[in-house]
Amino acid sequence: MLIPSTIPIQSLEHPLLALKNIELAIMRLDLIHPGVSGNKFFKLKYNLEQARKEGKDALLTFGGAYSNHIFATAEAAKAEGFQSIGIIRGERTDPLNPTLAHAESLGMKLHFVDRETYRGKSEPNFINHLENLFGDFYLIPEGGTNESAIKGTREIIGEDEDQFSHLAVSIGTGGTFAGLAGSISSTQKLIGFSSLKGEFIHSEIEQLLSESRIFSEGSYQVNSEYHFGGYGKYNPELIEFIQEFYENFGIVLDPIYTGKMAFGVWDLIKRDGFEPQSKILLIHTGGLQGNLGFTERTGIILPGS
Ligand SMILES: *Cc1c(COP(=O)(O)O)cnc(C)c1O
């Protein structure tokens, strides 16, 4: 899977931006690959390389029932000739939801475990048990964040992005944030918007950065104010924002990650949280496959579907 040499960046025009004297643009990682969208492409790149080096035939990973990471791993495995096994939190429901149905149609073996068992996903006993069930595999942790993933996410931005004063990205496990923190230049500021509830994310990110030996040349900040009640949670204001964003710019966001990040940036612009003349780059990390499942779950129709 090749990363395209240029990733589209689109400038956004809006009266609010003119009023506040802010430039806003969006990097469209959602467009780089039809199946392995967004940041997951970068997170998987060196993991696939490593799996091949180790002579593994199968990839095994973990995720929830609507996981972008599960979806992307199934796609990448298929494209690169690996078998794939997805350990899924919760019970199997038939028919499968759109995410899992697609993963299974790509050949991913789905193995459902209850929440209690799932919690042991990094314990040696459980991994041994999985090896007994499935044979040898290359393990990718839940959400895909490990050293190889961060090596990949460091490649999301390069010199071309030096023109931006601020970068904004969504945070799940923080692997994407960590890679970006390692790549920004001394004049840039990275802001990560946590899609999970809780202040734990601040220390978790610090720990991830130090474990990954990321010393940022720029400055970075984790914002934990725009989680909308927690992972997968939303309210009408968020949905309305996603709809307006689509009407204004023709760009689809997801309610789990990119919608919350873009909402946060927009809200901060309104509240004069950025100096005039800031040039902000939103990183659209993809995740749009999940919108189908969101609609199925909530009955809420999102733009673009
Ligand atoms: C997985 C995901 C994220 C979070 O990435 P992390 O590296 O886990 O922080 C953000 N946006 C989208 C669309 C994702 O699928």
The ligand as a MOL file (V3000), in Angstrom:
LIG
                    3D

  0  0  0     0  0            999 V3000
M  V30 BEGIN CTAB
M  V30 COUNTS 15 15 0 0 0
M  V30 BEGIN ATOM
M  V30 1 C -8.4820 5.8090 15.2680 0
M  V30 2 C -8.8920 7.1770 14.9170 0
M  V30 3 C -8.4250 8.3140 15.5970 0
M  V30 4 C -7.5710 8.2100 16.8160 0
M  V30 5 O -6.2510 7.8690 16.5060 0
M  V30 6 P -5.2360 7.5170 17.6700 0
M  V30 7 O -3.9450 7.3340 16.9860 0
M  V30 8 O -5.7290 6.2580 18.3050 0
M  V30 9 O -5.2540 8.6310 18.6450 0
M  V30 10 C -8.8090 9.5590 15.1630 0
M  V30 11 N -9.6310 9.6950 14.1160 0
M  V30 12 C -10.1280 8.6440 13.4540 0
M  V30 13 C -11.0640 8.8860 12.3270 0
M  V30 14 C -9.7680 7.3530 13.8130 0
M  V30 15 O -10.2770 6.3090 13.1430 0
M  V30 END ATOM
M  V30 BEGIN BOND
M  V30 1 1 1 2
M  V30 2 1 2 3
M  V30 3 2 2 14
M  V30 4 1 3 4
M  V30 5 2 3 10
M  V30 6 1 4 5
M  V30 7 1 5 6
M  V30 8 2 6 7
M  V30 9 1 6 8
M  V30 10 1 6 9
M  V30 11 1 10 11
M  V30 12 2 11 12
M  V30 13 1 12 13
M  V30 14 1 12 14
M  V30 15 1 14 15
M  V30 END BOND
M  V30 END CTAB
M  END
